[in-house]
């Protein structure tokens, strides 16, 4: 088991796609050590797109399965960085 993975995620149309994304994260919550969400915001607007950085822990096959599951969601693009 390793925690030297990073998953970078781009989400389009956050308002519509966030619920399904959150369901996947909740289902895999025990293997996600850290999560950081980034999006543009100001006094007058909130960006519809966002970036999420995940640090999963586990076997490489399990982490790759999470990336595939995330990429199966509408408006989501996920990429794995393996730092092992």
LINJOFEN-V22036 format. One record per pair of residues at least 24 apart in sequence whose ideal C-beta (glycine too) atoms are under 6 Angstrom apart, sorted by the first residue. I is the first residue (numbers start at 1). J is the second residue. Records with the same first field share a line. If there is no record, write none. Layout:
# LINJOFEN-V22036
I: J  J
This chain:
# LINJOFEN-V22036
1: 58
2: 84
3: 33  57
4: 83  84
5: 56  63  82
6: 81
7: 54  67  78  80
8: 79
9: 52  78
10: 51  77
11: 50  75  76
12: 49  75
13: 48  75
14: 48  50
17: 74  75
20: 73
21: 73
24: 69
28: 66
31: 56  57  58
32: 56
33: 57
